[in-house]
Structures are given as structure tokens and as C-alpha cells.
Amino acid sequence: MAVVLELLAERVGRRPAMASGLIDRVMKMADVVALIDAANPVPAVRGPYKKTAEISN
């Protein structure tokens, strides 16, 4: 399937996402990583945990 899409892209000169209007250029892997990083922000620093009470027998 990927080979067929690759051959089709060579003939048409555009990728399927470009032809459908989703993007306007061929994306590089760095672009994809930047999108993933933007969607998943770095978690904030957590505060201290609450101390638990001691259990006495």
C-alpha cells in the first residue's frame, strides 16, 4: 500500500494530505515531533506529599 502511494505521489507531485488540502507542504520528522511536543506539554513540578499519620498498635 505504501509503495502505491509513493508511486502516486511521484506522478502527481504531491502527497495525499497535500492533495486533500490538509497541509501545504511535505512535513519532515522534526515537524511531526514538534506537533507531538506541543500537544503534550511538560508536566509541572509537583508539590510535597502529605505526611501520613503513624499507625500505633
C-alpha positions in Angstrom: 0.0 0.0 0.0 2.8 2.4 0.9 4.6 1.7 -2.4 1.4 2.5 -4.3 1.0 5.8 -2.5 4.7 6.6 -3.1 4.4 6.0 -6.8 1.2 8.0 -7.0 2.9 10.9 -5.2 5.8 10.9 -7.6 3.4 11.1 -10.6 1.1 13.7 -9.2 3.9 15.6 -7.4 2.1 15.9 -4.2 1.4 13.8 -1.2 -2.2 12.6 -0.4 -2.5 15.0 2.5 -1.4 17.9 0.3 -3.9 16.9 -2.4 -6.8 16.8 0.1 -5.8 20.2 1.5 -4.8 19.1 5.0 -1.3 20.6 4.7 0.5 22.8 2.2 4.0 21.2 2.3 5.7 17.9 2.9 6.4 17.6 6.6 9.7 16.4 8.0 10.1 14.2 11.0 11.1 17.3 13.1 7.8 18.9 12.2 5.9 15.9 13.5 7.9 15.8 16.7 7.2 19.5 17.3 3.4 18.9 16.8 3.5 16.0 19.3 5.5 18.0 21.8 3.1 20.9 21.5 0.1 18.6 22.2 1.8 17.1 25.3 3.2 19.9 27.4 5.8 19.2 30.0 4.2 18.3 33.4 4.5 20.9 36.2 6.6 20.3 39.3 4.6 18.6 41.9 4.4 19.8 45.5 5.4 17.9 48.6 3.3 14.9 49.6 1.2 14.9 52.7 2.7 13.1 55.6 0.7 10.0 56.7 -0.1 9.5 60.4 1.7 6.8 62.2 -0.3 3.6 63.0 0.0 2.5 66.6 -0.9 -0.9 67.9 
